[in-house]
């Protein structure tokens, strides 16, 4: 394995075949990508995974727990990682089901290195985007929490399309108060326009 910086992409591998694990580790080491392999699902679950983009190469059939069973349980366990299935026993129907259920790819053994690498790159790119979107949503929520109760009230009515005068009447405050709170909302939410606020409102769920 080749060590990389803390938040570099990581490829996790679960396969009960030692030779497969070693071959995959060598493959990813050759392109300077960090790979960590496990002989079982349990070993993977016991490992403290680092934050940052990653993907999981998952063997379909293993003695203790099959890859497909674990894949079905991942969401319930709070594990959100793109999965690439590899198998020496799969068939087309199994692959189709895996893709429909959200797997990135399904590769029968023996597979070509470039086919696996292509799938890994796609998985990592998708995971990077998901993490960026997740951070953006978290940042928006944190900004919303920084608003006062009065500012949140104005926020909610602004995104409904009400004018300052209408908001003032609804909240029973002066129009200048609405203008001040609205300015604070725009500043704190880092919004450049009403459209920005509307999009943020959809993220927050207000």
Secondary structure, DSSP 4 states (H G I P E B T S, - for coil): -----TTS-EEEEE-S-HHHHHHHHHHHHHTT-EEEEESSHHHHHHS-PPSS-EEEEEES--SSS-HHHHHHHTTTTT---EEEEEESS--HHHHHHHHHTT-SEEEESS--HHHHHHHHHHHHHHHHHHHHHHHHHHHHHHHHHTS-HHHHHHHHHHTTT--HHHHHHHHTS-HHHHHHHHHHHHHHTT-SSHHHHHHHHHHHT-
